[in-house]
Amino acid sequence: MSPVVRDVSQPRVITAPRVITATPGSGVLAPGYVVLAGGLVAEVGQGPPRRPADLVLDDGVLVPGLVDLQVNGYFGEELRTARASGWATVSRRLPETGTTAYLPTFITAPLPELIAALRSAAVITAALPGGGARVLGVHLEGPFIAPERRGAHNAAWIIPPSPAAVDELLAAGAGLVRLVTLAPEVDGGITAVERLTAAGVLVSVGHSDATARQVAAAADAGARMITHLFNAQRPLHHREPGVAGQALADSRLTSGLIADLRHVAAQVCAIAFAAAPGRICIVTDAAACAGMPPGSYLLGGMPIELPPGGGPPARADGTLAGSALRMDAGVANMVAAGIDLVAAVGAASRVPADLIGRPDLGRIAPGAAADLVWLGGDLRAKATWVGGERVYPARTRTRRTGGIAG
């Protein structure tokens, strides 16, 4: 069958057994409906809609499109070095995982290479075809990090955040740099936080050996996020809370959490959600191996190995190097860890959208973008819409109920 072309300006009604809007204080609408018009959500409610449904979802739950703030690569492509076709592949296929918006992430590399990658990304993103996940900017995870907490980053490429280096990256990105992960305790770190914040960039503390006091100082200077909580940072100690302890205690900070249950154990994930309700956002930290079979891939231009059996990718020395996680699987993993479904969905949609300054995303509310995901009973994406247009699956499939031709 040929793909169905729809006029997204015309109102359409979708009904579902359950709808999670992810708006603050909301729960589950059971049953619920959503009216789409002009690429936006026009109406959302509980019970039967006022007009017949155009699309009836017969199981599962309808949720906002998922927002991933840390995607190094996917489907065999490392985004820092990928060509336009690679970016197009990743953007087109991410809706398979429930992701409708994301931040391509460049880890530590030589400064000239990062500058060149940002210039290339500015050209590529301006010309990306529609019909896929939205690119929200670029996340620079390095090179301004602590060598002793480098994780899978190359120590030879780590540099201090001098004003000149910060300005070069901002200029190269031409407004594309939306998030920077850095270690605030390194020489010039707090000044860099202030400089980036003033430029409208979200600053995240990560790959850092900072004490709790130093993390608080970074928050005073404008930092608002923690990169992959518990990983590659000074851990929580009962006499020195470190990065992790300050992250959970400081109401100004929202923490990314790699929700694969390998980087962080289920019990610790539950502790994080309990300690910082509304301040945990699910990320994948996906590498090029995500969505691919076991084998050898690249992260930061250096080899990683995705093992058989579902484990995370690693360097040759065993250091974990990104993940192969799907965002919908991240939600399911958190539910399996005991997190309420509404909280898990919010952590993968509204919380990251708000953190990155996009209140039009990550929720099902009048005026918000009509980015939606139909999750089945196993919480895997069955269908995904971006701007009211169904982008996954790519071809029409109809049934007497639960058809997804819309």
N, C-alpha and C positions, 0 to 999 in steps of 0.2 A: 504493500500500500504506500501511497505517497504521503508525505507529511501534511497535516492539516494547517492551513494558514488562517488565522483568526484575526478579526478586527478587535484589538484589545481596548478600543475606545468604547465599545458597546458593553453595557452592564451584563455581568454573568454572575450566577449564584452557584456556589459550591456548598454542599452540605456534608457533614461528617459526624460519625458517632461521638467524637470528642474533638474539641478545638482548644488549643492552648494559645492564648494571645500573647503571653509573656509581658504584658503590661504590668506595672507595679501594683502589687496587692491582688492581682487576679488569680483565678484558679483554672478549673477546667469547665468549659461549656459543653454540656452533655445532654442532648445532642447540640450541635452548633452549626452556624452557617456564616459564610463570608461572601460579600458582594464585591466584585471587582469592576472597576471602570477606569479607562484611561491610564492603565498601568499602575493604578493605586488601589488601595483598599477603600471602598466607599462606605461599607457598613459591615458590622460584625454583631452577632447576637446569638442568643440561646433559644432553642425550640425551633419550630418550623418557620421558614422565611415567609415574607408576604407574597412572594411570587414563586412559581414552580422552579425547582432547581434545574440548572443546566448540566450539573455534574454531581452525581451522588457517590460519595465514597462509602463503601459498605463495611469497612473495618478500619482498625488503626486509629491514628490521631493526626489532625492537621495542625502544623506548627509553623512559626516564622522561619524564613530562610536562615540557615546557620552561617555564622560569621567567624572566620578563622584568621587570627592576627599573626600567624607564624607558619608560613608555607615556604620551605626552601626549594621544594620541587615536588613533582608528582608524575606518574605515568612515564617514567624514564627520562624526564627532563629536569635538569638543574636550572632554575630560573635565572641565576646570575649570569650564566654563560649561554643560555638558550637563545636561539634565533626567534624571529617573530612567529614562525610556524610552531615552535615549541610552546611559546606563551599561549597561542591560540588553542593548542591541544589541551593544555592544563585548564584554561578558562572554560572551554567547551565541555570538558568531562567532569570537572569538579561537582557539578550538580548531581552526578550519579551518587555522590556521597552525602548529599543534603546541603552542601556548601553553596551559597548563592553570592557571597562576597568574601574577599580575602586580601591579605597583605603578602605579596611576594617578599621573601626574606633572603637577604644576602649576608652570609656570615663573614667573619674576618678574612680579608684578602689584602694584598699590597694596595696602598692607597691609590696609586694610579689605575689599578684594575677596578677598584670600586668606583672611581670617578667615571671611567669609561663605561662600566656597566650601568650606572645611573643615567648617563647621557643616552645610551642605547635604549634603556627602559622607557625614557621619556618619549622617544620616537615610536617605539613599539606599542605602548599603551594608547597613544593617541590614535593609532590606526587599527586597534583590535576590532575584529568583527563582533557583532552582537550575538545573542543566543547563548551566552554562557555566564559564568559567575563574574560579578563585578570586581574589578581591580581597584582597591581603595587607596593605593599608593605603594610605597616600599618601606619595609622594615629593615633597618641596618642593625644587625646583631653583631656588634664589633665595628671597627677594630679597637675601640677604646675600653678594653676589658682587663681584668687582673690575670696575669700569666699563671698564677697558682690555682686559678679557678677556670682555666681555659676550656676544660672538657675536650671536645673534639676539634677545637680551633687550633690553628698553627701558631705556635708561640713566636715564630720568627716574624710574623706579620702584625703582631700587636704593637700599637703605638699609643703614646699619651694623647689626650684630647686637646691639643693646642688650638687656640682660636683660629689659626690659619687652616688647620686640617678640618675643623668643623665647618668653617666658611666655604672651603673648597667643595665639600660634600653637599652642602646646602645649595650652592650655586650649580653644581652639576645636575642635581635632581630637579632643578627648576620647579620647585613646589611639590615634587613627587615624594620626597622623604616625609613620612607621616609618623614614624616610630623609630626611636634609636635606643638600643640596649647598651648600657655602659656600666662601668664600675665607678661609683662616685668617690671612692677612697683614693683612687690613683691621682697623681699630680695633675692638677687642673680640672679634676672631675666635677667639682661643684660649680665652677665657672662655666663649664660646658653644659651642665644641666640648665643653668640660668639662660645661657645663650640660645640653646635649642628651644627651651620653653618660650622665650620671647619671640622666636621665629614661628611659633605655632606648632611645634613638633612635640608629640607625646614622648616623654622620657621614661624608660623602664630601667630599674636596677637589675642587673643580671651579670652572670659570670663574674661574681664579685665576692671578695673576702671582707666586705664591710662589716663593722660592728653595728649593733642596733642604733647606737647614737649617730653613726655616719649615715645610715639609711634614713633616719629621721631628718638629718640635715639636708639630704637630697630631696626629701618631700617638702621641706621648708623652701627649697630652691625651685620647686615646681614639678619634681618627679611624681608620677601618679600610678606607676605600674611596677610589677615585679615579673621578670621573665622566668618561665618554667620553674615555679615554686619548688623548693627542696633540691633542685638539680643545679650543679655547678655554682654553689653559693655557700657562704658560711652557714652551717646548720643551727638549729635551735638547741641551746644549752640552757639549763635552768639558772645559770648565773650570767650568761651572755646570750641574749636572745638571737643575736646574729641577724642575717638577712631574713630568714624564714620567720623568726619570732616577731620581728618588727613588722613584717608584711601582714601577719595575721592580726596584730594588735592595733595597727595604725589605720584609722578609718579613712585616711586619704588615699590608701593604696589598694589597688585591685591586682590580683595575682593570676597570671596565666598558669594553667595546670595541664601537663601532658597526660591525657586521660586514657592511657593504654593499659593501665594496671601493671606495667613493667617499670616505668620510670618512677612511679609512686605507688606504693602498696594501697590496696583498697581501704584498709583501716585508716591510713594517713590521709587519703582523699576525704574520707568521712569527717575526720578531725578538721580538715581545712574548711569544708563547707559549714561545719557547725561553728567554728571560731570566727569565720568571716562571711556571714550570710549576705548574699548580693554582691560580694567582692571577689568572687572566683570566676574566671572565664576559661572555658575549655579551649585548648589549642591542640593542634596535631604535632607541630614541629616536623611536619612531613618532609622527607628527603625524596630524591629522585626515584628511590626504590618503591615508594608507596604506589599501590595499585599494580605492582609488577611481580613476576615470579622471583623466587630466591636466586641470588647471584651477586655479582660485583657491580657497584655503581659508584658515583662520585658525590661528595659533599664538600663544598669549599675547594673544589678542584682536586681533592685527594680521595683515594679509594675507601670505600666502605663495603661491608659484606652483609647482605640480608640473608639470615640463616633459614633453613627449612623449619617448619613447625610453628611459625608465627611470632618468633622473638623479634626484638627491635634490631635495627642495623647497628653495626659496631665497626670501629677501626681494628686494625690487625692486633693491637695490644689489648683489645677487649673493651675499650672506652665506648660507651653508648654514643651514637652519632645520629641524632634525629630519630624519626620513627617512620612506621608505615601505616599510621593510624588514619582511619576515616572519621570525619566529624560525627556522623550518625552513630558509629560504633562507640565514639567517646561518650555520647549521651547514654547509650545502652550500658556501657561499663559503669558509669556513675550510678545509674539506677540499680545495677547489680551490686554496687558497693553500699547500697542503702540510702542513696540520695533520692528525695522525692522527685517524680518526673517533672513537675512544674519547675522546680529549682534547677534541675539538670538542663532542661530546655532553655531556661533563661540564661544560664551560664554559657550556652553555646550560641545565643542569639542577641538578646537585648543588652546583656552586660558588656560584651565586646563592642557592640555597635555604639553604645553610649560612651564607652571609654575612648573610642577613636573619633568621637565627635560627629556621629551619624545617627541622630535620633529618628531619621526617616527609615531606618533599617532595623531588623531584629525584633519586630513586633507586628502583631496583626491588629491594627487600629486605624480608624478613619484618617486618611491623608498620608499614611505610611506607604512605602513602595509595596506593591503586590508581589513580594518575594515569599513563596510558600513552599513547604515540604509536606508531603503525605508520607508519614512513617507507618509501616505495617506493624503487626503484632510483635514482631521481633525488633522493632525500632530501626529497621533499615529503610532507606529511602525507596519508595515505590514510584513517586512522581515528584517533580520539582518545577516550580514556576519562578521566573525572574521578570519583574515588571509586568506581571499578568500574562506572560507568554510561557506556555509549557515548553521547557527546554530538555526535560528528561521524563520518560523515554523520548527518543527522537522521532519515533513513528507512531502512528495511530494504532491503538489496540482497544477494541470495544467489547463490552460484555453487556448482559441485561442489566446488571447493577455493577457499580464500581468501575464503569468505563473511564478511561483517561484520555479521551480524544480532545479534551479542552485544554 
